[in-house]
Amino acid sequence: MASLARTIQSNDTLCNLAITPDGARIVASGGNDALVWDTHTGHKLLGSLKGHSDTILSVAISPDGHSFASGACDKEIRIWDTKTGHAVLGPLTGHTNSVRSVAFSPEGHLLVSGSNDKTIRIWDARTGQPVGVPIQSGSVVNSVTMSPDGTKLAAGCDDHTIKMYDTTASTLLFQCAGHTNYVLSITFSADGRLLVSGSGDRTVRTWDAATGLSLGSPLHGHTGWVRSVAFSPDGRYIASGSGDKAVRMWDARTRQAHGDQLLGHTHYVYGVAFTPDGRFLVSGCYDGLIKIWDMRSDVSDTQNSRQSNQNLEIEITSEMVRFYFIRDQSMI
């Protein structure tokens, strides 16, 4: 069972969590600004990165870690240099309503965005130019993600479905149907075989990413909207964060609850993410707390534990909307 390793206090609200591939930097959005911190010292490396004129709803870091994208309520997308904070591209314009989600392709050449305008757009991440025509989803797009091999694009929508598209042709392959409320968060397993979703219907579901078929019954346990889901790097576990203030763990194979729910947050849990080595699960909450959960059930090396925890002493003082964790090979 996971145990609480550390709590980081922020002065403002939090959502999801993430880190660059080398593990060195955290990128976050705070109001209209983007901010960058050193992961290990907690020092702010870059202050407010100005550009957006309204709240940033989503950030995504490129696979090489050199740049990150932000999507906001101002209907724009911007791309920034992770080290210098300089604007690389943007604004990327075309959406006619808030940009709710952005995601890079696995090789980093493409950027995908989903919006309240019910479209999905694909951009050349090197030039900022649109690729093809907008995909008409027919519903508000809350979450977008690409398969690990880059061939599929998935979108979680307000119409209770997940829509799977061919990335190259932008054609609809199939829909995953079964949720009875908004699909708020989706992600692929590392091997690309499974897709997991969290919904306003308070359930977590797993899907066959090749066929769109639901795998077993929905996972029940949360009493609030499931706002974030994540696969562990080895694909064994699913984590979910909910409006019921709890984080839950699930066995991805048996689809049964794994251990007790993780409690301690006092408001909606907007984000959950595993560190790249799978040792820690990080949860971010509207209550302004980041909680670091040690996924090892038999932690015996207290010296190593203390050393690891030193790297988690991060002071976050800015108003934040979203954080994200992405895979690397370092210890947070």
N, C-alpha and C positions, 0 to 999 in steps of 0.2 A: 504494500500500500504506500502511496506517495505521502511524504511528510513535508511540512512547510520549512523551507530552508532560509528564506529571508523575505521581508516585506520592505518595499521601497515606497517612501511617501512622496507624493507630488502635491503641489499646491492647487492643482486644478483637475479637471475630469480627464479620464483616459479611455481609450478603446483598445485596439489591437497592438501587437508588438512585432518588431523585426530587426535584423542586423545584416550588414554587408557580408558577402561571401568569405572575406578574410577574417571576419569576426571583429574587426577593429572599430567599426562605427555604427551608431544607431541613427537612423533617419526617422524623423517624426514630423507631423503636421500639428500646428497650434494656431487655431483660428485661421487667419489668412496667410500665415507664415509657415515656412519649412525650417527645421532646425536639425543640427547634427551634433552628436556627442561622441566622445571617446568611450568605447564600451568598458574598458578596464579601469579607467580612472574616474569616469563620470564627468570629466571636464567638458564643457561646451566648446566644441571646435569651431562651429559656425553659428553665428547668431541668426536673427530673423532674416530669411531669404525672401525679399519682397517681390511681388509680381502679381499674385492673385488678388482680386478685389472682393472676394467673398470666401466663406469657410471652405477649407480643403477637406474633402471627404475621404480621399484615398491616396495612398502613396505606394509605389512599387519600385524595388531596386533592381537594376539590370543584373543579369547573371554574372558579369565580370566585376560588378561592384563599382564601376567607374562613374555611373550616373544613376539618377533616380527620377521617376516621373511622379507628378502630382495631378490629381483631378479635383475640381472644385465646383462649388455652387455658382461660380461666375461663368459656367459652361465651357471653361477652357482647360487645356492640359498643358503643362509645362515640363520641360526636362532640364535637370540641373546637374552640374558636376559635383560629385560627392565630396571631393577633397577641398575644392576651392569655394564651392557655393555659387559659382558663376552660372548664369543661364546658358544652357547649351542650345536648346531649341524652344521655340514657342513665342507666343501662345499658339497651340494647335487648336484651330477653331473649326466648328462645323456642327457640334451639338447645339440644340436649341433649348436645353434645360440642364439641370445639374448633372455633372459627371459623378456617378456614384462609385465606380470601380475602375481601376486600371491594372493591367498585368502585362509583363513582358513575355515574349515567346522564349523557349528554352535556350536558343542560341543568341537571343538579345537583339535580333534584327527587326523584329516587329513589336509593336505595342498595341494592345487591345483595350478598348474602353467601352463601358456600359453606362447608360444614362436614363434619367427620368423621361427623356424624350422618346423612349421605347425603341431606341436603335443601339446597335453595336457597331463600332467603327474600328477599322484596322489601319494602323499608321506605320510608315517606315520610320523606325526609331533613329535612323541615321540622318534622315533629311527632314523629318516632320511632315512629309507629304502623305495624303491619304492613299491607301491601297485599295483599289476597287471601290465599289459603292457601299453606302451604309446598309447593314443588315437590318431589316425591319422585323423586330421580334414580336410586335403586337402587344407588348406589355412592358411596364417599367422593369429595367434591368438592375438588380441589386448587387450582383456579384458575377465577375467573369474570371475565367481561368483557362489556361491552355494545358493540354496533355503533355507529359514529359517528352514525347517524341515530336511534338509540335503539329501533329496532323489534325487534332480535334480542338475545337473551341467550345467551351460550355458556358452557359449563362443561366443564372438563377433568377427567376422572375416573379413579379407580383401575381401572375395568373396561376400560381401554385405549381408551375412546371419548371423543369430544367430542360433547356433546349440545347441539343448537341449539333454543332455545325462542322462541316468540312472546312478546314482553315484555308486551303487553297481556292476552292470554288465558292466558298461562303454559302454553301447550300445546306439546308436543314437535313440532317441524317435521321434523327428521331427525337422524341420528347420523352422525358422521364416523368411519368404521372403517378401521383399517389398522395402527395402532400395535400392538405386541405386549407392551407393558408400560405402567405408569402414565403418564397424560398429566399432566405436572407444570406446564406453563406454556403459556398461549395468549394471543394478542393479534390484533386486527384491523389491517389496513392503514388508513392515514388515509382512503382513499376508501371503505372498507368492502367492497371487492370480494373481498379475500383474507383468509384466516385462517392464521396460522402456529402450529405447536405443537412443543413439545419434550417428550421422553419418556424414561422409564427404559429404553427399548429402544435408547438411544444415537443416535437419529435425530431429524432435524428434518423436518417435513412441511408442505407448503402445500396449502390447500384452497380450493375455490370456495365463498365464503360464501353464495351464493344456492342452491346445490344440495347442498353437502356432499361433492362429488366430489373425490377426491385429484387434485392437479395433478402429474402425473409421478411419478417414483420418489422414495422417501425420500432425504434428504440424508445421506450417510454421511461420517464423518470423525472424529467424537468416539469416544473409547474409554471414556467414562463416561456416567452419566445426564445428559441435557440438562435442566438445572434452570431455565433462563431463556431466553426468546427476545424479540426486539424488532425491529420494522420501523423503518427510517430514515424521517424525516418525509416524504421525497419518494417513499417506497415502492420505491426502487431496490434496497435492500439489506436483508438479514436478518442480525442478530447472534445468536449463541448462546453461552451459557456452560455449562460442564459440570463434572462431577466429575473429569474428567481434567486439571483445572487450566488448561485452555486456553479461549480465546475464539476463535471462528471467524466469518468473514464469508462471506456467500453472496449471489450475484446473484439477486434475486427473480424476474427474468424467465427466465433460463436455468437457474436452480436448480443452478448450478455454484459451486464454491468460489471466493471472490474474495480473491486474495492468500494469503499464508501465515497459519497460525494465530498468534494473538497470545499470547505466552508471558511468564511472569514471576511469575505467582501460584504459591504453594506449597501450595495446598489447593483444595477445591471452589470453583468460581465459581458463586455462587448468584444473581447478578443482573447483567444487562446492560441498558443504556438509552442512547439517543441524546439529546444535548441538542437543544432545539427547533429550532435552526438546522441541525442535522445535521452540524455541524463536528466535534464530539467524540463519541466513544463512551466510556461510563464502565462499568467493571466492578468489582463488589464481591465480595470473597472471604472465606471462612472464615479465611484467614490474617491478617485484620485490615488488609488493604491495599485502597485504592481506586486504581485505575489509570485515568488519563485518556489516551485514545488520540486523536491528531489524525488525522482522516479525510482530510485533504488530502494528496495524494501529492507535491505540489511546493510545500512551504512555503518561501517565499523572504523574506517580510517578517518578519525576526527581531524587529524592534521591536514589531510588532503581536502577534507570538507571545509575547514576554515580557510584554506588557501583559495579554494574555488569561490567561497562566499565573498572574499575580499574583492573579487572582480565584479561583484554585483552591487557594490555600494555606489549607486548612481543617484545624484541629486537632480531631480527634474523640477524645474521651477516655472516652466512656461505652460500656458493653456494648451492642451492637446486634444486633437480630435481623433487621430488614428496613429497606431504603431503597427509594424509588421515584423515577424521573424522569418528569415529565409535560411536555407541550408548553408553550412560551412563545416570546416573540420576543426574548429577551435572550441575551447571551453568558454562559455560565457561567465 
